């Protein structure tokens, strides 16, 4: 079984529950945050193998939170997958341009979601970049 820790930053409880249930069924450990600010603290403390990030969050949005993660040496190399209801082509382009490692639309398709998580976790770790 997988056992990697995955941090979900998602303000909708139903979406968190679905992702939690699917991920835990697959053998992953999960941690959760309802907002980006708490999610950033958890990311620095827990060093998850993957972060699943909603884009439309209260306070700091997911793109701003990704920028903060990438600016912090402790979290810059953690892969981050956007999980968002924004599905228009320009939204997907914005997410890709921001530097997310993957993209899943909501509502999630469980099979595609699990495959995307597994694919990102199989990638070799990012090489440390000079500041």
SETI-105887 format. One record per residue (C-alpha): residue in one letter; x, y, z. Coordinates in Angstrom, 2 decimals. Example, Ala and Ser with C-alpha at 12.3 -4.5 7.8 and 13.67 -1.06 7.14 Angstrom:
2
 resn      px      py      pz
    a   12.30   -4.50    7.80
    s   13.67   -1.06    7.14
# end
This chain:
131
 resn      px      py      pz
    x    0.00    0.00    0.00
    x    1.01    3.57   -0.64
    x    1.18    5.20    2.83
    x    2.40    8.57    1.51
    x    0.93   11.62    3.24
    x   -1.29   13.80    1.05
    x   -2.40   17.24    2.21
    x   -5.78   18.45    0.95
    x   -6.39   22.21    0.98
    x  -10.11   22.47    0.20
    x  -12.82   24.60    1.80
    x  -15.76   22.35    0.88
    x  -16.31   19.57    3.44
    x  -18.06   17.26    0.94
    x  -15.15   17.54   -1.50
    x  -12.64   16.91    1.31
    x  -14.60   13.87    2.49
    x  -14.75   12.35   -0.99
    x  -11.01   12.88   -1.57
    x  -10.20   11.64    1.96
    x  -12.28    8.48    1.53
    x  -10.82    7.71   -1.91
    x   -7.22    8.37   -0.85
    x   -7.45    6.46    2.41
    x   -9.06    3.51    0.58
    x   -5.98    3.54   -1.69
    x   -3.71    3.39    1.39
    x   -2.63    7.03    1.57
    x   -2.52    9.01    4.80
    x   -4.28   12.36    4.66
    x   -4.16   15.75    6.33
    x   -6.65   18.54    5.69
    x   -7.04   22.28    5.75
    x  -10.04   24.47    4.94
    x   -7.90   27.46    3.91
    x   -4.57   28.26    2.31
    x   -3.00   29.94    5.32
    x   -3.42   26.87    7.54
    x   -2.49   24.65    4.60
    x    0.83   26.46    4.20
    x    1.61   25.89    7.88
    x    0.73   22.21    7.61
    x    2.80   21.81    4.45
    x    5.88   23.23    6.20
    x    5.32   21.11    9.32
    x    4.24   17.80    7.78
    x    6.22   17.80    4.50
    x    3.54   15.84    2.59
    x    4.37   13.82   -0.52
    x    1.64   15.71   -2.44
    x   -0.66   18.68   -1.92
    x   -4.14   18.80   -3.48
    x   -5.12   22.45   -3.77
    x   -8.47   24.06   -4.52
    x   -8.10   27.29   -6.49
    x  -11.06   29.22   -5.04
    x  -10.36   29.35   -1.30
    x  -11.44   31.90    1.31
    x   -8.71   34.48    1.92
    x   -5.60   33.52   -0.05
    x   -6.51   31.66   -3.26
    x   -4.81   28.51   -4.50
    x   -2.58   30.27   -7.02
    x   -1.29   32.67   -4.36
    x   -0.76   29.72   -2.01
    x    1.22   27.88   -4.70
    x    3.45   30.95   -5.02
    x    4.04   30.93   -1.26
    x    4.86   27.20   -1.33
    x    7.34   27.68   -4.18
    x    8.97   30.66   -2.40
    x    9.67   28.64    0.76
    x   12.74   26.35    0.61
    x   10.97   23.91    2.96
    x    8.02   23.39    0.60
    x    9.16   24.45   -2.88
    x    9.70   20.91   -4.17
    x    6.42   19.40   -2.92
    x    4.25   18.55   -5.93
    x    0.92   20.39   -5.96
    x   -2.11   19.31   -7.98
    x   -4.95   21.78   -8.57
    x   -8.38   20.30   -7.89
    x  -10.88   22.86   -9.07
    x  -14.35   23.45  -10.46
    x  -12.82   25.98  -12.89
    x  -12.89   23.95  -16.08
    x  -12.88   26.51  -18.88
    x   -9.85   26.27  -21.20
    x   -8.52   29.64  -19.98
    x   -8.84   28.43  -16.35
    x   -6.85   25.32  -17.11
    x   -4.21   27.42  -18.90
    x   -4.00   29.76  -15.88
    x   -3.50   26.78  -13.54
    x   -0.84   25.26  -15.80
    x    0.94   28.59  -16.21
    x    0.98   29.10  -12.44
    x    3.17   25.99  -12.10
    x    0.88   23.33  -10.68
    x    2.13   19.78  -11.20
    x   -1.28   18.47  -12.23
    x   -4.93   19.37  -12.69
    x   -8.18   17.63  -11.83
    x  -11.63   19.10  -12.37
    x  -14.45   18.86   -9.83
    x  -16.56   16.99   -9.37
    x  -13.77   14.45   -9.46
    x  -13.89   11.28  -11.51
    x  -12.56    8.81   -8.94
    x  -10.66    6.63  -11.42
    x   -8.99    9.63  -13.13
    x   -8.28   11.27   -9.75
    x   -6.51    8.19   -8.37
    x   -4.54    7.76  -11.59
    x   -3.43   11.42  -11.50
    x   -2.34   11.16   -7.85
    x   -0.39    7.97   -8.55
    x    1.25    9.48  -11.64
    x    2.44   12.57   -9.78
    x    3.77   10.50   -6.87
    x    5.74    8.27   -9.28
    x    7.63   11.22  -10.75
    x   11.21   11.64   -9.58
    x   11.64   14.38   -6.96
    x   12.32   17.83   -8.34
    x   15.96   18.84   -8.27
    x   16.66   21.48   -5.66
    x   16.84   24.87   -7.32
    x   19.09   27.71   -6.30
    x   17.21   30.71   -4.88
# end
